[in-house]
Amino acid sequence: MFVFFFLCNLSLEPAAASKNKMKGSQGQPLTQNVTVVEGGTAILTCRVDQDNTSLQWSNPAQQTLYFDDKKALRDNRIELVRASWHELSISVSDVSLSDEGQYTCSLFTMPVKTSKAYLTVLGVPEKPQISGFSSPVMEGDLMQLTCKTSGSKPAADIRWFKNDKEIKDVKYLKEEDANRKTFTVSSTLDFRVDRSDDGVAVICRVDHESLNATPQVAMQVLEIHYTPSVKIIPSTPFPQEGQPLILTCESKGKPLPEPVLWTKDGGELPDPDRMVVSGRELNILFLNKTDNGTYRCEATNTIGQSSAEYVLIVHDVPNTLLPTTIIPSLTTATVTTTVAITTSPTTSATTSSVRDPNALAGQTGPDHALIGGIVAVVVFVTLCSIFLLGRYLARHKGTYLTNEAKGAEDAPDADTAIINAEGSQVNAEEKKEYFI
């Protein structure tokens, strides 16, 4: 279906004022130029301002088309629109490029007066085609796309768009067709592709006055192949001992990467029972200090391989502060504390708030916080015992020394005092005092 339009601009100025639209002076026939799209219908109108006259339309070959209301040329495309003393209008349907030219309206007076009207036929551009794309295109390759359309008159305009943004740096070529009336127009777009171009629609748009503000477009959706991009996402930013941890390997690429490969410190996963791989996830059921290390995720497709690393550091579980015990000051007290630590050749004497049931014997690290607490309690009790014992000895030292020297109080001389003192040691067992 051809879209056509008829340009009808009637002059409202005096007859002698418009040279293009009105031919001649007072009493001459009035005509106007017509532009029509190929395949449309052109209306040719000739008017006069006097009565009792005859009007005639002739084609560029000077063949009479109509004389008043009588058809002179046998052409089914030419029809009478209106015939009167003041007007002769005819229509030419299915206009072709060969119909373009200068038509003449004649007013039969003495002498005969004429007026010219030029019929312009617009050539409609064909639907554009994009060439030069071969799927798929590798990332980094240089792509050259060409958009081409033929049959436009005058030459059509071609514009390129990518991501709804017009691309200005293009090459433009115009060639005259074999009929020497229409043109073939082509435009070439060069650019280097990357992964962001995958799935992008590149549009070639043809603008032409014959399209009545509705441009013709051709579209090419790009397919770009590229190596995978890999990123590791942990389920928690602060992994702690005894807790589970999930590492997700997020990989993107085209073609879609194959199942990912997980390794630890350059080798296989050391504990498959606790380290379970499910799709792109690595699930560590219970963390312990032996899990510390560098975990690598590798993704591969037909284009290449890429990897990402995650350094795991397992943190201790925060300890709950023990309540403080206040021991009242006593005059006489004996405190005895016994702490027994049992060791085993195969099992470390360590108590953990959360124990990994699957951990291997001998691989669980000592709980330094718990051992430090026990040592602190032992030191505290020992210091309290020494303090109380010292206070007791200081208090009873004078009494003990007085009783020891009773045998020497009544001695007349030093030798007798020594003998009495030594004799008193014989009954030392009888003088022992027991304090509880």
TAPEGI-V918847 format. One record per residue. N is the residue number from 1. RES is the residue in one letter. BURIAL is I if it has 9 or more other C-alpha atoms within 8 Angstrom, else O. D_FIRST is the distance of its C-alpha to the first C-alpha in Angstrom with 2 decimals. Layout:
((N | RES | BURIAL | D_FIRST) (N | RES | BURIAL | D_FIRST))
//
This chain:
((1 | M | O | 0.00) (2 | F | O | 3.74) (3 | V | I | 6.52) (4 | F | I | 9.57) (5 | F | O | 13.08) (6 | F | I | 16.22) (7 | L | O | 19.48) (8 | C | O | 22.16) (9 | N | O | 25.52) (10 | L | O | 28.32) (11 | S | O | 31.72) (12 | L | O | 34.49) (13 | E | O | 37.18) (14 | P | O | 39.69) (15 | A | O | 38.67) (16 | A | I | 40.65) (17 | A | O | 39.47) (18 | S | I | 35.96) (19 | K | O | 35.93) (20 | N | O | 32.22) (21 | K | I | 30.76) (22 | M | I | 33.51) (23 | K | I | 34.95) (24 | G | O | 38.65) (25 | S | O | 41.18) (26 | Q | O | 41.97) (27 | G | O | 40.82) (28 | Q | I | 38.14) (29 | P | I | 34.49) (30 | L | I | 32.17) (31 | T | I | 28.68) (32 | Q | I | 26.39) (33 | N | I | 24.10) (34 | V | I | 20.31) (35 | T | I | 17.74) (36 | V | I | 14.07) (37 | V | I | 11.21) (38 | E | I | 10.69) (39 | G | I | 8.35) (40 | G | I | 9.09) (41 | T | I | 12.24) (42 | A | I | 15.70) (43 | I | I | 18.67) (44 | L | I | 22.09) (45 | T | I | 25.08) (46 | C | I | 28.75) (47 | R | I | 31.58) (48 | V | I | 35.40) (49 | D | O | 38.29) (50 | Q | O | 40.61) (51 | D | O | 41.02) (52 | N | O | 41.67) (53 | T | I | 39.34) (54 | S | I | 36.80) (55 | L | I | 33.51) (56 | Q | I | 31.54) (57 | W | I | 28.25) (58 | S | I | 28.33) (59 | N | I | 25.86) (60 | P | I | 26.85) (61 | A | O | 28.73) (62 | Q | O | 30.73) (63 | Q | O | 29.51) (64 | T | I | 29.72) (65 | L | I | 26.54) (66 | Y | I | 28.12) (67 | F | I | 31.78) (68 | D | I | 32.04) (69 | D | I | 30.27) (70 | K | O | 30.69) (71 | K | I | 27.96) (72 | A | O | 29.46) (73 | L | O | 26.82) (74 | R | O | 25.36) (75 | D | O | 21.67) (76 | N | O | 19.45) (77 | R | O | 16.76) (78 | I | I | 19.51) (79 | E | O | 20.56) (80 | L | I | 23.32) (81 | V | O | 22.60) (82 | R | I | 26.24) (83 | A | I | 29.58) (84 | S | O | 32.92) (85 | W | I | 36.07) (86 | H | I | 34.50) (87 | E | I | 30.77) (88 | L | I | 28.48) (89 | S | I | 24.71) (90 | I | I | 22.16) (91 | S | I | 18.35) (92 | V | I | 16.59) (93 | S | I | 13.09) (94 | D | I | 10.80) (95 | V | I | 12.96) (96 | S | I | 14.12) (97 | L | I | 16.65) (98 | S | O | 19.39) (99 | D | O | 18.93) (100 | E | I | 20.12) (101 | G | I | 23.70) (102 | Q | I | 26.26) (103 | Y | I | 26.17) (104 | T | I | 29.50) (105 | C | I | 30.58) (106 | S | I | 34.15) (107 | L | I | 36.66) (108 | F | I | 39.40) (109 | T | O | 42.59) (110 | M | O | 45.71) (111 | P | O | 44.70) (112 | V | O | 40.89) (113 | K | I | 38.88) (114 | T | I | 35.44) (115 | S | I | 32.77) (116 | K | I | 30.05) (117 | A | I | 26.43) (118 | Y | I | 24.51) (119 | L | I | 20.80) (120 | T | I | 19.32) (121 | V | I | 16.05) (122 | L | I | 14.78) (123 | G | I | 13.90) (124 | V | I | 11.39) (125 | P | I | 13.54) (126 | E | O | 12.96) (127 | K | O | 13.54) (128 | P | I | 17.29) (129 | Q | O | 19.98) (130 | I | I | 23.49) (131 | S | O | 26.41) (132 | G | O | 30.18) (133 | F | O | 30.67) (134 | S | O | 33.11) (135 | S | O | 34.27) (136 | P | O | 36.77) (137 | V | I | 37.96) (138 | M | I | 41.57) (139 | E | I | 42.60) (140 | G | O | 43.56) (141 | D | I | 41.45) (142 | L | O | 39.45) (143 | M | I | 35.69) (144 | Q | I | 33.37) (145 | L | I | 29.59) (146 | T | I | 27.18) (147 | C | I | 23.55) (148 | K | I | 21.63) (149 | T | I | 18.33) (150 | S | I | 17.71) (151 | G | I | 15.91) (152 | S | I | 16.30) (153 | K | I | 17.80) (154 | P | O | 19.99) (155 | A | I | 20.94) (156 | A | I | 19.36) (157 | D | O | 21.72) (158 | I | I | 22.46) (159 | R | I | 24.46) (160 | W | I | 26.27) (161 | F | I | 27.31) (162 | K | I | 29.90) (163 | N | O | 31.13) (164 | D | O | 28.95) (165 | K | O | 31.01) (166 | E | O | 29.69) (167 | I | I | 31.43) (168 | K | O | 32.39) (169 | D | O | 34.43) (170 | V | I | 31.85) (171 | K | O | 31.60) (172 | Y | I | 28.86) (173 | L | O | 28.25) (174 | K | I | 26.19) (175 | E | O | 26.11) (176 | E | I | 24.97) (177 | D | I | 22.89) (178 | A | O | 24.44) (179 | N | O | 22.66) (180 | R | O | 24.42) (181 | K | I | 21.50) (182 | T | I | 19.49) (183 | F | I | 21.02) (184 | T | I | 21.37) (185 | V | I | 22.54) (186 | S | I | 24.54) (187 | S | I | 26.65) (188 | T | I | 29.58) (189 | L | I | 31.16) (190 | D | I | 34.78) (191 | F | O | 36.73) (192 | R | O | 39.53) (193 | V | I | 38.79) (194 | D | I | 41.14) (195 | R | I | 41.30) (196 | S | O | 39.57) (197 | D | I | 36.34) (198 | D | I | 36.25) (199 | G | O | 33.20) (200 | V | I | 31.69) (201 | A | I | 27.93) (202 | V | I | 27.30) (203 | I | I | 23.91) (204 | C | I | 22.31) (205 | R | I | 20.03) (206 | V | I | 18.04) (207 | D | I | 18.02) (208 | H | I | 16.48) (209 | E | O | 16.20) (210 | S | I | 12.65) (211 | L | I | 11.66) (212 | N | O | 13.03) (213 | A | O | 15.75) (214 | T | O | 13.76) (215 | P | I | 15.12) (216 | Q | I | 14.25) (217 | V | I | 17.27) (218 | A | I | 19.23) (219 | M | I | 22.33) (220 | Q | O | 25.59) (221 | V | O | 28.30) (222 | L | I | 31.73) (223 | E | I | 34.58) (224 | I | I | 37.96) (225 | H | I | 41.27) (226 | Y | I | 44.43) (227 | T | I | 48.08) (228 | P | I | 49.22) (229 | S | I | 50.42) (230 | V | I | 53.42) (231 | K | I | 55.18) (232 | I | I | 58.15) (233 | I | O | 58.34) (234 | P | I | 61.76) (235 | S | O | 62.13) (236 | T | O | 64.87) (237 | P | O | 65.70) (238 | F | O | 69.48) (239 | P | I | 70.44) (240 | Q | I | 73.95) (241 | E | I | 76.42) (242 | G | I | 76.11) (243 | Q | I | 72.54) (244 | P | I | 69.43) (245 | L | I | 66.79) (246 | I | I | 63.20) (247 | L | I | 61.54) (248 | T | I | 57.75) (249 | C | I | 56.14) (250 | E | I | 52.63) (251 | S | I | 50.72) (252 | K | I | 47.12) (253 | G | I | 45.59) (254 | K | I | 42.90) (255 | P | I | 43.49) (256 | L | O | 45.35) (257 | P | I | 49.08) (258 | E | O | 51.46) (259 | P | O | 54.24) (260 | V | I | 56.27) (261 | L | O | 59.88) (262 | W | I | 62.62) (263 | T | I | 65.88) (264 | K | I | 68.86) (265 | D | O | 70.77) (266 | G | O | 69.28) (267 | G | O | 70.30) (268 | E | O | 69.49) (269 | L | I | 69.73) (270 | P | O | 73.50) (271 | D | O | 73.54) (272 | P | O | 70.83) (273 | D | O | 72.42) (274 | R | I | 71.73) (275 | M | I | 68.72) (276 | V | I | 65.92) (277 | V | I | 62.52) (278 | S | O | 59.61) (279 | G | O | 56.17) (280 | R | I | 55.92) (281 | E | I | 58.89) (282 | L | I | 62.59) (283 | N | I | 64.77) (284 | I | I | 68.42) (285 | L | I | 70.27) (286 | F | I | 73.42) (287 | L | I | 73.82) (288 | N | I | 77.11) (289 | K | I | 78.31) (290 | T | O | 77.89) (291 | D | I | 74.10) (292 | N | I | 74.10) (293 | G | I | 72.19) (294 | T | I | 68.86) (295 | Y | I | 66.07) (296 | R | I | 63.18) (297 | C | I | 59.76) (298 | E | I | 57.89) (299 | A | I | 54.23) (300 | T | I | 52.82) (301 | N | I | 49.48) (302 | T | O | 48.42) (303 | I | I | 48.02) (304 | G | I | 51.40) (305 | Q | I | 53.94) (306 | S | I | 54.79) (307 | S | I | 57.57) (308 | A | I | 59.02) (309 | E | I | 62.61) (310 | Y | O | 64.34) (311 | V | O | 68.05) (312 | L | I | 69.68) (313 | I | I | 72.82) (314 | V | I | 74.36) (315 | H | I | 76.20) (316 | D | O | 79.34) (317 | V | O | 79.16) (318 | P | O | 80.66) (319 | N | O | 84.24) (320 | T | O | 85.39) (321 | L | O | 88.38) (322 | L | O | 91.66) (323 | P | O | 93.73) (324 | T | O | 96.73) (325 | T | O | 100.22) (326 | I | O | 102.99) (327 | I | O | 106.52) (328 | P | O | 109.28) (329 | S | O | 112.25) (330 | L | O | 115.33) (331 | T | O | 118.91) (332 | T | O | 119.38) (333 | A | O | 116.55) (334 | T | O | 115.72) (335 | V | O | 112.05) (336 | T | O | 111.31) (337 | T | O | 107.78) (338 | T | O | 107.03) (339 | V | O | 103.64) (340 | A | O | 103.07) (341 | I | O | 100.24) (342 | T | O | 99.89) (343 | T | O | 98.26) (344 | S | O | 97.02) (345 | P | O | 96.60) (346 | T | O | 93.10) (347 | T | O | 91.79) (348 | S | I | 91.60) (349 | A | I | 93.42) (350 | T | I | 90.36) (351 | T | O | 89.09) (352 | S | O | 85.37) (353 | S | O | 83.67) (354 | V | O | 80.95) (355 | R | O | 81.77) (356 | D | I | 79.33) (357 | P | O | 80.35) (358 | N | O | 78.80) (359 | A | O | 80.40) (360 | L | O | 82.75) (361 | A | O | 86.48) (362 | G | O | 87.70) (363 | Q | O | 84.25) (364 | T | I | 84.28) (365 | G | O | 85.28) (366 | P | O | 88.16) (367 | D | I | 87.54) (368 | H | O | 89.17) (369 | A | O | 88.81) (370 | L | I | 90.84) (371 | I | I | 93.57) (372 | G | O | 93.87) (373 | G | O | 94.36) (374 | I | O | 97.15) (375 | V | O | 98.92) (376 | A | O | 98.75) (377 | V | O | 100.39) (378 | V | I | 103.17) (379 | V | O | 103.93) (380 | F | O | 104.01) (381 | V | I | 106.43) (382 | T | O | 108.65) (383 | L | O | 108.96) (384 | C | I | 109.85) (385 | S | I | 112.55) (386 | I | O | 114.06) (387 | F | O | 114.13) (388 | L | I | 115.89) (389 | L | I | 118.34) (390 | G | O | 119.28) (391 | R | O | 119.89) (392 | Y | I | 122.10) (393 | L | O | 124.22) (394 | A | O | 124.74) (395 | R | O | 126.01) (396 | H | O | 128.54) (397 | K | O | 129.76) (398 | G | O | 132.82) (399 | T | O | 134.07) (400 | Y | O | 133.78) (401 | L | O | 135.75) (402 | T | O | 138.51) (403 | N | O | 139.17) (404 | E | I | 139.33) (405 | A | I | 142.06) (406 | K | O | 144.39) (407 | G | I | 146.89) (408 | A | I | 147.67) (409 | E | O | 148.36) (410 | D | O | 152.16) (411 | A | I | 152.92) (412 | P | O | 155.86) (413 | D | O | 154.43) (414 | A | O | 151.30) (415 | D | O | 152.34) (416 | T | I | 153.00) (417 | A | I | 149.65) (418 | I | I | 147.93) (419 | I | O | 149.85) (420 | N | I | 149.04) (421 | A | I | 145.41) (422 | E | O | 145.29) (423 | G | I | 147.17) (424 | S | I | 144.67) (425 | Q | O | 141.97) (426 | V | O | 143.76) (427 | N | O | 142.74) (428 | A | O | 139.26) (429 | E | O | 137.81) (430 | E | O | 139.56) (431 | K | O | 138.15) (432 | K | O | 134.45) (433 | E | O | 132.27) (434 | Y | O | 129.02) (435 | F | O | 126.18) (436 | I | O | 123.27))
//
